[in-house]
Amino acid sequence: MAGSAAVGASRKVKDKLLRLASAGLEIDAADLILRDGHVIARGAPERALSFRELARLALPGPALKSGMTPGITEEDFFATDKRPFPYGVHVAAVEVDKENGKIKILDYLVTEDVGRKINPMIIEGQMAGGLAQGIGGALLEEFVYNEDGQPLSTNFMDYLLPTAMEMPKAQLISTEDFPSPHNPLGVKGAGEGGITAAGAALANAVSNALGVEVKKLPLKPDYILQLIKDREATGKSR
């Protein structure tokens, strides 16, 4: 949302610079381009005005004489009710300790199409942060209440969060396959792609490891041990 509004305002500023340069150079704005902090004439780079010179032309005196509004400031608004969600794939490899019910994530892969990469480093950070949150929800985080409805997980001693120790060295891959048509940048969400499928991927990996279907989250040790016990009981009954 913010990026799209910034793009709109930037385009208005560009148009203002071209109009100022057009008046200063007496060249049609369609024959001007922006390059390296200057507005230059197509095919005649010696005819140019720097942004500093254009800022002077935008002062009240020169601007009003040329029939323009002083200043080079613009604003723009962007709003949409269509959310540009990404799509992607999660792959998890886990190891389950049948003695204590602990789960160790051996490897993890996240791929998602983000539409367009404006800042790849931020995208990778969003994916990693989203994955950490997804792992937390899948393995650790849970609201617990007593019989009277009083919350028992009221601090971080009881409500567990993932740390660097629980995070695997994940492979994070983002692509630009299909830019979003719902905003001028073509961007999609990045953090969502890291979190939304983590629970399903980890639950399915544990299901495959144990040979029994996981039906709820989080995958805490007592639940894993119960699954193992139920599977063994079912096997013996057959």
Phi, psi and omega in degrees: 000308181296317181297321180293321176295321179296323178296316180298316179294322179296321179294324177293321177296318178301315179299321179294318178298318180295322180291322176296315179294324179299317179290321182288324182264351184057048178230141180301138183300331179293342180261014181244151177222157176265132179204124173053048176076017179224159166251121186236158178279138178298128177077358180218070185299343178288340176266102187206158174228134178283163177299327178297317179293324179291325177298323177294322179292340181270000176295155186309315182300298181298320184295314181294325178297327181268005176081023181247159175284129181299155176090160176236054176240139181221160174226156181211157181234144176220131178215145177205148175257008178254119185268125183275076181289146174277174171225157182182197184222140171244137175229125182237137173243123184233162173234129182249124176274111184286349180278320183240358177078010181280146180247131176244126179275113182279321181202155181209138179233130174235126172235141177205148175269117183259008177082295178207134182268108176276315178223095184304325181294319178293322179299314179297320177296320178296318180295317180294317179295320177297320179296319178301317179293320178295319178295321177301313179293329183279327188247332194234311194283133181198134173273124182242138181231153176273185185295338180267004179084011178277133180292136179257337180264074187258356177214176185280003168280330182257326178261105189276139176240150179290144175242185178299334180292329181271346183277127175281166174278084189282153172265120184243115184235122176243145182232168179237051187289313186224094177304144181290137175275001188265002175206157186292341179274339183077014185276158173233171177295150179244318182296325182300322182296334180280336188258323195296325185260359185299315181299315181294318181296315181291320178298317179292323178296317178293321178301316179294322182292322184265342184074026179217147186281126173280132185239000179204163175236157002281162181272068182280156184307319182295325178290319179297316178297323177294320177299317180296318180296316180295321180294317180295321179295320179295319179296320180289326182291336178281000000 
